[in-house]
């Protein structure tokens, strides 16, 4: 994908977030019905033994986990003086949370009414955990893409996609988000990182991207 297409994709995902947010804010029936039906199917009762596993898996979307995953990568890039990529990793991982929180305040959507299985507070749309997981996955793919053997690139994409998908599933299963919250969170995370990558010129093939493993 060319940088200009990545930029347009970022804009398209941003528009989708705004449109979905407006529909949730106005209580658009078809979307709300789908959200409720999906929650009815996926929410795990508090008595279930699955809850412990879900709580463990959902932590992958926490800011702490982003720090643990991205800080060593930023340090390695700084060691090799790849400052644009350092900026991508730091800004992509650190600012996706505040950006998502701003959107939560704007759209002001209450949490699901189901009996939740974990304690949480704040607004529901978009999902911060989904946004964080998607941003982390996108950063790893964009940074590592040029130095991963071609045969393994789809493995990288599949692993990153699966990680973000699992976090999104847990947010619905634990009854702290609706499906549309999770979809919007994924869009926020991916759009934010794509935009940064294009602006910083670190998109694969651009001057700031890795070409080969340094050293």
C-alpha positions in Angstrom: 0.0 0.0 0.0 1.3 3.5 -0.9 1.5 6.2 1.7 -1.2 8.3 0.1 -3.6 5.3 0.2 -2.7 4.7 3.9 -3.5 8.4 4.5 -6.9 8.0 2.9 -7.5 4.8 4.8 -6.8 6.6 8.0 -9.3 9.3 7.1 -11.9 6.7 6.2 -11.5 4.9 9.5 -11.8 8.3 11.3 -15.0 9.0 9.5 -16.4 5.6 10.4 -15.7 6.3 14.0 -17.6 9.6 13.8 -20.5 8.0 12.0 -20.8 5.1 14.4 -20.5 7.5 17.3 -23.2 9.7 16.0 -25.5 6.6 15.5 -24.9 5.4 19.0 -25.4 8.9 20.4 -28.8 9.2 18.6 -29.8 5.7 19.6 -30.2 4.5 16.0 -32.3 1.3 16.4 -30.7 -1.1 13.9 -27.2 -0.5 15.4 -28.4 -0.7 19.0 -30.3 -3.9 18.2 -27.2 -5.6 16.8 -25.1 -4.4 19.8 -27.6 -5.9 22.2 -28.0 -9.2 20.3 -24.2 -9.6 20.1 -23.8 -8.9 23.8 -26.6 -11.4 24.6 -24.7 -14.1 22.7 -21.2 -13.3 24.0 -21.4 -12.0 27.6 -20.1 -14.6 30.0 -21.9 -14.9 33.4 -20.0 -14.0 36.5 -20.2 -17.5 37.8 -18.4 -18.9 34.7 -14.9 -20.3 35.0 -14.1 -18.5 31.8 -14.1 -15.1 33.5 -10.6 -15.5 34.9 -9.2 -16.3 31.5 -11.0 -13.3 30.0 -9.7 -11.0 32.6 -6.2 -12.2 31.8 -6.6 -11.8 28.1 -8.3 -8.4 28.3 -5.3 -7.0 30.1 -3.4 -7.1 26.8 -5.2 -3.8 25.9 -4.0 -2.0 29.1 -1.7 1.0 28.9 0.8 -0.9 31.1 1.0 -3.7 28.6 1.6 -1.2 25.8 4.4 0.2 27.8 6.0 -3.2 28.4 5.7 -4.1 24.7 6.6 -0.8 23.1 9.3 0.6 25.5 11.9 -2.0 24.5 11.2 -1.4 20.9 11.5 2.4 21.3 14.8 1.8 23.2 16.2 -0.4 20.4 15.2 2.1 17.8 16.8 5.0 19.8 20.0 3.0 20.2 20.2 2.8 16.4 19.2 6.5 16.1 15.9 5.9 14.2 14.3 8.9 15.7 11.3 9.1 13.4 10.4 5.5 14.3 10.9 6.3 18.0 8.4 9.1 17.6 5.9 6.7 16.0 6.3 4.2 18.7 6.1 6.7 21.6 3.3 8.9 20.2 1.4 6.0 18.8 1.4 4.1 22.0 1.1 7.0 24.5 -1.4 9.3 22.8 -3.9 6.8 21.6 -5.3 6.6 25.1 -6.0 10.4 25.5 -7.3 10.5 22.0 -9.8 7.7 22.7 -10.7 9.3 26.1 -11.6 12.5 24.3 -13.9 10.6 22.0 -15.5 8.9 25.0 -16.4 12.3 26.4 -17.7 13.6 23.1 -20.0 10.7 22.4 -21.0 10.1 26.1 -22.3 6.6 25.7 -23.2 4.6 28.9 -21.7 1.2 29.5 -23.8 -1.9 28.8 -26.7 -2.5 31.1 -25.9 -6.2 31.5 -24.6 -7.4 34.8 -20.9 -7.0 34.2 -18.2 -9.4 35.3 -15.6 -6.8 36.1 -15.7 -3.4 37.8 -15.3 -0.4 35.4 -16.3 3.2 35.1 -16.4 5.9 32.5 -18.1 6.0 29.1 -18.3 3.1 26.6 -17.6 4.5 23.1 -15.0 3.8 21.8 -13.3 1.0 23.6 -9.9 2.1 24.9 -8.6 -1.4 25.3 -9.5 -2.2 21.7 -7.9 1.0 20.5 -4.8 0.3 22.5 -4.4 -3.2 21.2 -5.0 -2.1 17.6 -2.5 0.7 17.9 0.2 -1.6 19.4 -0.4 -4.3 16.7 -0.2 -1.6 14.0 3.0 -0.2 15.3 4.6 -3.6 15.5 3.6 -4.4 11.9 4.7 -1.1 10.5 8.0 -1.0 12.2 9.0 -4.6 11.7 7.5 -5.1 8.2 10.7 -4.1 6.2 13.0 -6.4 8.3 10.7 -9.5 8.4 11.4 -12.1 5.7 8.6 -11.9 3.1 7.4 -15.4 3.9 6.8 -14.4 7.5 5.1 -11.1 7.0 1.6 -12.6 6.8 2.4 -14.5 10.0 3.2 -11.1 11.6 -0.1 -9.6 10.4 -2.1 -12.7 11.5 -0.6 -12.6 15.0 -1.2 -8.9 15.3 -4.7 -9.1 14.1 -5.5 -12.1 16.4 -4.2 -10.2 19.4 -6.3 -7.2 18.7 -9.4 -9.4 18.0 -9.0 -11.3 21.2 -8.9 -8.1 23.3 -12.0 -6.8 21.5 -13.9 -10.1 22.1 -13.0 -10.0 25.8 -14.5 -6.4 26.2 -17.8 -7.6 24.9 -17.7 -10.9 26.7 -17.0 -9.1 30.0 -20.0 -6.8 29.4 -18.0 -3.6 29.6 -18.5 -2.6 25.9 -20.8 -3.1 23.0 -19.6 -4.5 19.7 -19.7 -1.1 18.0 -17.5 0.3 20.8 -14.9 -2.3 20.0 -15.1 -1.8 16.2 -14.7 1.9 16.8 -11.8 1.3 19.1 -10.0 -0.8 16.5 -10.6 2.0 14.0 -9.2 4.6 16.3 -6.0 2.7 17.0 -5.3 1.8 13.4 -6.2 5.2 12.0 -4.0 7.0 14.6 -0.9 4.9 13.8 -1.4 5.1 10.0 -1.7 8.9 10.2 1.5 9.1 12.2 3.4 6.7 9.9 2.5 8.8 6.9 3.2 12.2 8.5 6.5 11.0 9.9 7.5 9.3 6.6 8.1 5.9 8.3 5.6 4.0 6.1 7.5 1.0 4.6 9.4 2.3 1.6 9.6 5.9 2.9 12.9 7.5 4.1 12.3 6.9 7.9 11.4 3.2 7.7 13.7 0.4 8.5 15.4 -1.0 5.4 17.5 -3.8 7.0 18.3 -4.8 10.5 20.8 -2.1 11.8 24.2 -3.3 12.8 
